[in-house]
């Protein structure tokens, strides 16, 4: 039992080293092209080299998270090909170790890489990417977050249980940032609707601010179903929204940590925002360990052919092509999931599950067939 365990650790170590080498190489290559593109965009702006380098550097964890599955595929192919070329796999099989025996180590490594990326790299990537996008919008695009959306006018929907236990409130106004740092709206209109879509009240106000867990509308005039106006008062509407949540709802889900996504999805849905992109991001991160294992097994199936049998180059090329196709399918199904064409769970988990089943079928054919 000592030799199989020792050989399994040896294979796992070789696999891990090559995966990290390929991850570093692919990340560096993509970041280099991203840096060149940022330099091109900065040529027409007053942005220095340091700012551009900072934006590119902040995107490194995000890029690493995106290329991780393909890095595992290429690293695995190189690791298993080198083992097969040195006839180490032939010796192991002659000693009675099947492919399933020494693949346990690479599978564990791939699982740990996927889980570590989901649980550890994702929060770091989200925080750094959010800062990179803010710098990009400020320096290279001269944008302004939510105030740039629809000419600065926002439409928000949230629960309103004061007049109806299941009622909703629809708030509209031009987003502004107050001098005191609070998020606010101007030219505010508020519609209060029952659960059966019956009009309850309309409130008009010149301005509103978000503070203390509530919208505070100044000099608000309310109109009931009879269209009679009430005297102007300071109207208060409780809310679970915050300025960060409002801005994040329009930002990319990639800027949110894996650990904060579930609660944020619930808040979005309660507030009337679409949470499809955020749900897809959450399930994609959950499926990442399975996708990593599928890439590891695919790399083994296409690279363990003995050199003396010939056709090694074709097998390696087929492995790269198969992994690349799986990688593209994952991206395409993600796009279909964002548009609602496919259910979110299916769009996130189907590519990983399909790749894993294909890899296991290939290994069964090569090893036992």
N, C-alpha and C positions, 0 to 999 in steps of 0.2 A: 504493500500500500504506500510505501514511502516514495517510490519512483513516480507513480501516477500523480501524487500530490505535488511533488517537487517539479515535475514537468508542467503540470497545470499552472503553477505559480510562474514558471519561466515563460510560458506562452502568454499569460496575462500581463506580465511585465513588459514583454516585447510589444504586445498589442497596445498597452497604455502609452508607452513611449512614442510609438509611431502616431497614435491619435493626437497626442499633445503637439508633436512636431507639425503635423498637417494642420491642426487648428491654428497654431501660431503662423504658419506660412499663408494659409488662406485668409486669415484675419488681416495680416499685414498687407497682402495684395489688395484686398477690397478697401482697406483704409487708405492705402496709397492712391487708388483711383478716386476715392471720395475726397481726399485732400486736394488732388489736382482739380476736381470739379469745383470745390469751394474756392480755390485760388482764381479760377476763371470767373466765377460769380463776383468775387471780391474786387476784380480788376476795375469794375465800374462803380464801386462803392469806396467810401473812405474807411476801409477796414485794413488794419495792419496784419502783418504776418503772424503775430502772436495770437490775435483773436481767431484767425483761421485755424491755426494749429490747435488752439484750445477746443474749438468746435469739433474738429476731427478726432482729437484725443478723447473727448467725452463720448463719442460714438463707438469707441472700441468695444466695450462690453456688449452693446447691442449687436454689432457686427458678429462678434464671437458667438452669440446666442443663435444668430440666424444661420451661420455656416457650420454649426456643430454637427448636425447629422451627416453632412457630406464629408466633413473632416473624419468622422468615425469610419465612414465607408472607405475613403482613400487610405487612411492610416491602417485599417484592417487588411485591405488588399496588399499593401506593401509589407506588412508584418507577416502575413501568411505566405505570401509569395517568397519572401526571403527564407522562411522556415522550410518551404517545399524545395527551394533551389539547393539548400544545404542538406537535403535529405533527412532533416531532423524529424519530419512528420512520418517518413517511411520507417525510421528506426522506432518511433513511438508505436506505430501500428504493429510492427513486428514484435514488440514487447507486450502486445495484447491490449493496448489503449485505443479505444475507438475515438472517432471524431467527437462524439458526444461527451466523452470524458474530458478531453483537453479544451473543449469549447466552453466549459462552465466558467472558467476564469475570464475570458473575453466578454461573455454575457454579463457577468457580475460587474466588470469594469464599465461596460456600456451602460448598464442600469444606473450605476453610481454617477457616471458622467451626466446622464439625462436628468436624474433626480437632483444632482447638485446644481445643474443649470437652472432647473425649475425653482428650487427652493432658495438658492444662494445667489446665482448670477442674475436672475430675473429682477430682484429688488435693486441691485446695484445698477443694472442696465436701465431700469425705469427711471431712477433718480438722475443718472448722468445724462440720459437721453432727453429728459424733460428740460434740464438746464441747457443742453445743446440746442434744443429747438427754440428756447427763449432767446438765446444769443443770436441764433440764425434769424429769427423774426425781427429782432431789434436792430441788428447790424446789417444783414444782407438783404432782408425783405422790407425793412421799415414798417413792419406790421404791428398789430396791437391786440392780439388775443381775441377775446369774445367781442370787443368793441368793433372789430373789423368785420363781423359777420352780419350779412344782410344790411349793410350800411349802418351798423351799430344798433339795430333794433332787435331785441330778443323776444322770443315767445316761450314762456315757461308754463308748465302744468304741474300741479301738485294736489295733494289731498286737502280738503277743506271740510272739516267735520262740525263746524259751528252751526250751520243751518241744516245740514243733512249728514247723518253718520257716515254715509258713503259718498258724500259730495266731493266735487273737484273745483279747483280754482285755476283759471287761465289768466296769466299776467303778461302784459306786453308793455314794452317801453324801450327807450334808447339808453344803452348802457353807458354809464359815466363812472369815473373814479373820483370820489370826493377828495377834497383837500385834507380831510381828517383821516384818510386812508380807508374809509369804508366804501363798500361797493354800493352803487346806487343806480337808479333809473330816472329818466325824465320823460314827460308826456306819457304818464302811466295810465293804462286802462286795465281794469280787473273785472273779469266775468266769473260769477259764482253760479255753478250748475249742479243740479241734483244728480243722483245716481241714475235716474231715468231720463237724463238729458233735458230736464225742465229748467227753464231760466229762473233763477232766484233773485239775483241782484247784479247791478253793474256799478262799479266804483271808478270815478275819474279823479286824477290828482296830478298836479304839475310835477311832483317829484316823489321818489320813494327811496328808502335806504334799507339795507340788509344789516341788521344788528341785533344781537342778543337772541338769536333763534327766531326772528320774526321780521316780516316786511313792515316797515313803518311808513305809511303814506301821509304826507303833509297836506293839509287843506283839502282833504278828500271829500268829494260829493257823491253820495250813493243814490242810485235810482232803483226802485223796486219794480215788481211786475206791472204796477199801475203807472210807471214812468214818472212818478212824482219824486222830486229831488229833496234831499235832506240838507240841513245846514252843513257848512264845511267844518270838518272835524279832523283830528289826527286819528287815522284808522290803523289798526294793528292786525296783521295776519300771520299767525304762527306758521313756521316752515322748518323743514329739516335741511334745506339747502344752505350751502355756504359759498362764498366767492370761489374758493378752490374747486368745489364740486361742480359749480356752474361752468367754470373754465375747463375742467377735466372732461366734462361731458362732450365738449366739442374737440378736445385734443385726441391724439392717437392713443388707443388702448396700450400701446407699447410703453407709454410713459407712466403706467400704473403698475405697482408691484403685484406679484402673484398673491401675496397674503392680503392685500387690500381689495382685490377685485370682487370677492363675494359680497362684502358689505356695500361696496360702491354700486354693484349691479342692482342690489335691492333698493338702494336709495334712488337710483336712476329710474327704475320701474315705478316706484311709488310716486316719483315726481313727474311722470309722464314722458320721460326721455326714452329713446330707443337704446336698449342695452345689447343688441345683437352682436355688435363688434366686440364688446367687452366679454360677453359670454363665450364667443368664439375664441378670443385670446386666452381665457381661463382654461377652456377644455384643450386647446392646443398645447398649453404648457403642461397640463396633466398628462397628455398623450406623448410628450417628448421622450420619457424613458422607454416607452414601447417602440417608438420610432428609432431610437438609438440602438435598441436590441435588434430590430429588423435590419438596420444598416450593418451591424456587426456580423450577423449571420449571413447576409448577402455577400459581404466581403469574403467570408470563409468559403461559401459555396462556389465562388467564382475564382478563387486563387489557390486552392489546395491541390490542384492537378499536378501530378508528377512531371518534372521537366522532360524526362526521357520519353514520355508519351506524345510530346509535341502539342502544338495548338495552344501553348500557354499565352501567347500574346493575344490571340483571339478571345480566350476566356477572360483575361484581364480587361480587355476592351469591352466585352459584353457586361462584365461586372460594373464598370464605371457607367456604361450606358443605362443599365438597369437601375442603379442607384440614382442617377440623374433624373430618369423618368419618374421614379417614385418621389423624388424631391419636388419635381414640377407638379406632379399630381396633387401633392400636399398643398402647394401654393394655389393651384387652380380650384380645388375643392374649397379652400379657404375663401376665395373670391366669391364662389357660389354661395357659401354660407353667409357672407356679409350682406349679400343682396337678398337673402331669404329664399333663394331657389332651393337650397338644401337645408334640412334641419341642422342646427348648430352642432349637436352631438355627432351626427353622421359625418358632417364636413370635417370635424376635428379628428375623429377616431378612425374613420374608414381607411385612410391611406396607411396609417401605422399598422392597423390590423391586417390589411391586405398584404402589405410588404412582409410582415412577420409570417403569415401563412405561406406565401410564395417562397421565402427563404427556407422555412422548415421543409417544405415539399422538395426543394432542390437538394437539400442536404440528405433527406431520406433517399432520394434517387441515387445520389452519388455514393453514399455510405453503405446502404443496404440493398440498393437495386442493381 
